Amino acid sequence: MKATPDGTAPGSPPPSLQADLARLEAIVRALEANDLDLDAALALFEEGVGRLRNARERLATAELRLKQLREAAGGGDVDDLAG
């Protein structure tokens, strides 16, 4: 079975945000090590792009949900939560 661009098996649940970030860190370390052949480096880069896209989508979804919750609770912007 071929993996999706983010390295997960098709049909499997997406990894957690923390798992994506940890894997991204590992990918960056591997790419910075300069001991990969071109095909392996490209495969890791492609996986990293997929995981980054997933992480950004999750963060955007969470930000939208926070905004909706704040508005439902009486207004305010998500940025107000920062202090």
Phi and psi in degrees as a GROMACS rama.xvg file:
@    title "Ramachandran Plot"
@    xaxis  label "Phi"
@    yaxis  label "Psi"
@TYPE xy
-82.9024  138.851  LYS-2
-76.5231  155.511  ALA-3
-76.1645  169.492  THR-4
-56.9752  -24.9266  PRO-5
-89.608  8.1192  ASP-6
88.8757  1.30365  GLY-7
-94.5421  159.458  THR-8
-75.7561  141.571  ALA-9
-57.6796  136.66  PRO-10
84.8467  -8.6792  GLY-11
-84.7031  154.705  SER-12
-64.4419  148.137  PRO-13
-66.9517  149.889  PRO-14
-67.8358  160.424  PRO-15
-67.8684  163.118  SER-16
-58.6953  -42.3737  LEU-17
-62.5328  -39.9265  GLN-18
-66.2191  -41.0991  ALA-19
-61.297  -45.2879  ASP-20
-65.5859  -40.3585  LEU-21
-64.0846  -42.0342  ALA-22
-66.374  -38.7534  ARG-23
-59.7521  -42.3529  LEU-24
-61.5674  -41.5957  GLU-25
-65.0888  -38.9706  ALA-26
-64.5147  -44.7171  ILE-27
-60.4991  -45.1439  VAL-28
-60.1205  -43.4491  ARG-29
-64.7796  -41.5577  ALA-30
-68.8155  -34.2201  LEU-31
-73.8698  -19.2891  GLU-32
-70.1819  -20.0116  ALA-33
60.8183  23.0554  ASN-34
-113.081  20.5391  ASP-35
-102.874  147.73  LEU-36
-76.7185  168.383  ASP-37
-58.9735  -44.5821  LEU-38
-62.7786  -42.6364  ASP-39
-66.4738  -40.2846  ALA-40
-64.357  -42.4238  ALA-41
-64.3291  -40.4781  LEU-42
-63.3983  -43.1561  ALA-43
-64.896  -41.7069  LEU-44
-60.9175  -44.3391  PHE-45
-61.9548  -43.1443  GLU-46
-61.6098  -42.3936  GLU-47
-62.004  -40.7868  GLY-48
-62.2513  -42.8164  VAL-49
-64.1544  -42.8891  GLY-50
-68.1961  -37.3413  ARG-51
-64.2448  -41.9381  LEU-52
-61.1641  -44.0278  ARG-53
-61.6487  -44.0183  ASN-54
-63.8487  -43.0634  ALA-55
-63.7387  -40.4828  ARG-56
-64.0473  -42.249  GLU-57
-63.7178  -43.2521  ARG-58
-64.8561  -40.7665  LEU-59
-64.6257  -40.261  ALA-60
-64.63  -42.851  THR-61
-64.9407  -41.5016  ALA-62
-62.3578  -42.985  GLU-63
-63.1218  -43.294  LEU-64
-62.6408  -42.0243  ARG-65
-61.259  -42.0644  LEU-66
-62.0157  -43.5483  LYS-67
-63.361  -40.6319  GLN-68
-66.5992  -41.5731  LEU-69
-63.1856  -43.7335  ARG-70
-64.5577  -39.4536  GLU-71
-67.8925  -26.1824  ALA-72
-89.6933  3.56359  ALA-73
123.289  18.6848  GLY-74
99.0301  -175.531  GLY-75
99.0157  161.934  GLY-76
-108.179  155.702  ASP-77
-57.2989  -35.453  VAL-78
-61.6737  -24.7715  ASP-79
-64.6183  -23.1023  ASP-80
-68.551  -24.1753  LEU-81
-70.2435  -17.0239  ALA-82
